């Protein structure tokens, strides 16, 4: 699963990530949970969407999208949820519609990837 994620999102292993093994997501990617992978894929999709929007609006006078936005997220197991696979994934966003699109794309990617396993 991680190999497919790295292929689709080459910067994923470079994401900052607070964990016990190192400073990046790449330090814990192998063996990480699906919810944690979802968190990072949503962030990667938001970065892609923000870059696309900036390119489209580069010549528009009203282009107000923040440049170099930083997205952060957290993944925590629900109380007793680890056994059931229940977690809370929170991700920051700048644009609510981009965030929803990023979540949709990430879920499609992960669903298709899990189907191939």
Secondary structure, DSSP 8 states (H G I E B T S, - for coil): -HHHHHHH-TTGGGSB---SS-SBGGGT-TT--HHHHHHHHHHHHHHHHHHHHHHHHTT-TT----TT----EEEEE-TTTTTTT-EEEEE--S-HHHHHHHHHHHHHHHHHHHHH-
